[in-house]
Amino acid sequence: MLHQGGAEATNVNATIFWSPPPTLITPEFWTLVGNVVIPNVPTGDILTVSIELFVSADIPVAGHYCFLGLLNAQDPAPDPADFLNWDHFTRFIRDNNNVTWKNFNIRDNDPDVDPSVPKGFLLCHFLRAWRTR
C-alpha cells in the first residue's frame, strides 16, 4: 500500500483476489486469496506490504492473471455484491481510491538450459529486448 493521505491509517483491512484477465474483471471472475489487517500504514508514499496472504494452494497454474485489492481504512471498501448492475460497477471503478488492480504472471521457475543464460537463472525476454536495442 502507498498512502497519500494527511494522517497515518490504522487497522487497514486488505482483501485480495486474483482473476484471469477478462476484458472486464467483474466479481464472477474473482478468486479470494485472503484477507489481512495492516496495523499501521504511514502517510507519505511509504510502501507498506504484508506477506501474510501467499499460500501456494492459492496460486493458479502458469499464465497471466490480475490481482485485485480492496482496502478498508477510514472509508469502507466497496462491496462486490453492489456490482449487480452496470452502473454500480462503473461507479466502483471510477469513484474508489481504495481499490487496486495489478497484472502478474505465473511462470515455471525451472532454470533455463540455454548455454547463454547463467546457470540457475531464467531468461526474461523483456530484458533481452532492451539489451538488443
Protein Blocks (a to p, Z undefined) as FASTA:
>chain_A
ZZfbfbdcehiacddddddddfblcfklpccfbdcddfbacehiiacddfklpcfklpcc
eddddddddddfkbccddfklmmbfklmmmmmmmpckbccdddddddfbdcfbfkbcghi
acdfklmmmmmZZ
